[in-house]
Amino acid sequence: MLNALVSPHVLTVGSFTNYMPQEYVDPKTGHIVGFDIDLANALASRLHLHTQVISTNFSLLTPELLADRYDVVISAVAITPELQKQVNFIPYFRGGESLMVMKGNPDAIHLLRDLCGRSVAAISNTFEQQELQEMSNNCLKAHKRPVTSHIVPLTSDALQLLRSGTVSAIYQDSTLTDYFVKIYSQDFAPGGPIVDAAIEGIAVRKEDIATFNALQSVLKKLQTDGTYHSLIEKWGLSNGDITASSASLP
């Protein structure tokens, strides 16, 4: 029995709902959808609870969890030593960055160092934008041609640049690469493995032991009975499956 819920009979979930394909607003329906949302619904259902997702800024997720605005955070939050001092985590996914190229990989891009002398797209104000600049500097230090970065505001802009041949690759979150390779399988392919992989976790207040134990137990059941895997496959996120042998949990 979960007596510490924010609302009775409801699992209230904090999420930054602007992170496709894990949590985002479907423009056609206006509903919040994604892998994380499906997982939250599956967890709540097994506990005979309804689900309420509260959308907020990513930077506010932990403070608002600690202020009892919601019961848990499920929002692609990477488990770090600093955050582990504040909340408990249940590992559930593996994320990172990766390259996406055209089907057939015509420019033979497999690693970040293959980007020297190439044009590459990234979304503005992202970690990937910063890394492209660092990679370009490394190319120059190695006496190679720099990376030509095309920084755009929207993912759709980056896709258009890749399709048109303006860029050889897109450097983006690995979940986006996996998702687009699934839905546009005739167009795109991964350009190598995940870079800077990190395990993501469901965040729970440290004092809420009952909720932590209940969710941890249910997640294990979802992983055992195939529900977790079916959600991974639905969203094309096999690289994020922490039950795979290649995933290393903290």
ZIDADA-V669791 format. One record per residue. N is the residue number from 1. OMEGA is omega in radians with two decimals (NA if undefined). D_CENTER is the distance of its C-alpha to the mean C-alpha in Angstrom with 1 decimal. Layout:
n = <N/N>
omega = <OMEGA/OMEGA>
d_center = <D_CENTER/D_CENTER>
This chain:
n = <1/2/3/4/5/6/7/8/9/10/11/12/13/14/15/16/17/18/19/20/21/22/23/24/25/26/27/28/29/30/31/32/33/34/35/36/37/38/39/40/41/42/43/44/45/46/47/48/49/50/51/52/53/54/55/56/57/58/59/60/61/62/63/64/65/66/67/68/69/70/71/72/73/74/75/76/77/78/79/80/81/82/83/84/85/86/87/88/89/90/91/92/93/94/95/96/97/98/99/100/101/102/103/104/105/106/107/108/109/110/111/112/113/114/115/116/117/118/119/120/121/122/123/124/125/126/127/128/129/130/131/132/133/134/135/136/137/138/139/140/141/142/143/144/145/146/147/148/149/150/151/152/153/154/155/156/157/158/159/160/161/162/163/164/165/166/167/168/169/170/171/172/173/174/175/176/177/178/179/180/181/182/183/184/185/186/187/188/189/190/191/192/193/194/195/196/197/198/199/200/201/202/203/204/205/206/207/208/209/210/211/212/213/214/215/216/217/218/219/220/221/222/223/224/225/226/227/228/229/230/231/232/233/234/235/236/237/238/239/240/241/242/243/244/245/246/247/248/249/250>
omega = <-3.14/-3.06/-3.03/-3.11/3.11/3.07/-3.11/3.06/-3.11/2.96/-3.11/-3.00/3.02/-3.09/3.01/-2.92/3.07/-3.04/3.10/0.04/-3.09/3.05/-3.12/3.13/3.10/-3.08/-3.12/-3.05/-3.05/-3.14/3.05/-3.07/3.08/3.14/-3.11/-3.13/3.09/3.14/3.11/3.12/3.14/3.11/-3.12/-3.12/-3.14/3.11/3.14/3.11/2.93/3.12/2.98/3.12/3.08/-3.12/3.13/3.07/-3.08/-3.09/-3.10/-3.03/-3.11/3.11/-3.12/3.01/-3.13/3.10/3.06/3.07/3.06/-3.07/-3.09/2.96/3.02/-2.97/3.09/-3.14/3.11/3.12/3.13/3.10/-3.13/3.14/3.13/3.05/-3.04/-3.06/3.00/-3.11/2.95/-3.11/-3.12/-3.03/3.12/-3.13/3.13/3.08/3.07/3.10/3.02/-3.09/3.06/3.12/-3.10/3.09/-3.02/-3.13/3.06/3.12/-3.11/-3.11/-3.14/-3.12/3.09/-3.09/3.14/-3.14/-3.12/3.01/-3.04/3.12/3.02/3.13/-3.10/3.09/3.11/3.06/-3.12/3.09/3.13/-3.11/3.10/3.11/3.10/3.13/3.12/3.09/3.11/3.10/-3.14/3.12/3.13/3.12/3.06/3.12/-3.11/3.02/3.03/-3.08/3.01/-3.07/-3.06/-3.07/-3.01/3.07/3.14/3.09/3.14/3.12/3.14/3.11/3.14/-3.14/-3.08/-3.11/3.11/3.09/3.12/-3.08/2.95/3.05/-2.98/3.07/-3.07/3.13/3.09/3.11/-3.12/-3.10/-3.12/3.07/3.11/-3.02/3.09/-3.01/3.12/-3.05/-2.92/3.09/3.06/3.09/-3.14/-3.08/3.07/3.10/3.10/-3.12/3.12/3.09/3.11/-3.06/2.98/-3.09/3.14/3.09/-3.07/-3.10/-3.09/-3.07/-3.09/3.14/3.12/-3.10/-3.12/-3.12/3.11/3.13/-3.12/3.12/3.10/3.11/3.11/3.12/-3.12/-3.04/3.06/-3.12/3.13/-3.12/-3.14/3.09/3.06/-3.12/3.14/-3.08/3.09/-3.00/-3.07/3.11/-3.13/-3.08/-3.11/3.07/3.10/-3.05/-3.09/-3.10/-3.14/-3.09/3.13/NA>
d_center = <30.7/28.1/30.5/28.2/26.1/25.9/27.4/29.4/28.0/24.6/21.2/20.1/16.4/15.2/12.0/11.2/11.4/10.8/7.2/7.7/7.2/5.7/8.6/11.2/14.9/16.5/19.1/21.6/21.8/20.4/18.6/15.2/13.3/10.1/9.0/8.8/12.1/13.7/13.1/14.6/17.4/18.1/18.4/20.6/22.7/23.6/24.8/26.7/24.9/23.8/20.4/20.2/17.1/17.9/16.0/16.4/15.5/12.7/15.6/17.6/15.3/17.1/20.5/20.6/19.6/22.5/24.7/24.3/22.8/20.6/20.5/16.9/13.6/10.6/7.9/5.0/8.2/9.0/12.4/15.1/18.9/19.4/17.3/18.8/22.1/21.3/19.5/19.1/15.8/15.3/12.9/11.0/8.0/7.7/5.3/7.3/9.2/11.5/14.5/15.3/19.1/21.6/22.7/25.1/23.7/27.0/26.5/25.7/22.5/21.0/20.3/19.8/23.5/24.3/23.3/26.6/28.7/26.0/24.6/20.8/18.8/16.0/15.0/17.2/16.5/13.4/13.2/13.7/16.8/18.2/17.6/19.4/22.4/22.5/22.5/25.2/27.3/27.0/28.3/31.2/32.0/32.2/34.6/32.3/31.4/28.6/25.3/25.8/22.8/22.4/20.3/19.7/18.5/16.7/14.6/17.6/19.8/18.0/18.3/21.9/22.6/21.4/23.4/26.4/26.5/26.3/23.6/23.0/19.3/16.1/14.1/10.5/6.8/7.1/5.1/7.7/10.3/10.2/10.4/13.1/14.9/15.2/16.6/18.5/19.6/22.9/21.7/18.8/17.9/15.8/17.6/17.2/15.0/11.8/12.9/12.5/10.5/9.8/9.8/8.1/10.8/12.6/14.9/18.5/21.6/23.6/26.7/25.2/25.9/26.6/23.2/21.5/23.8/23.6/19.8/19.8/22.6/21.2/17.9/20.1/22.1/19.3/18.4/22.1/23.1/20.6/18.7/15.4/15.9/17.0/13.8/11.8/14.6/14.6/11.3/11.9/9.2/11.9/10.6/8.2/11.4/12.7/16.1/16.5/19.1/17.2/14.7/16.2/15.9/17.0>
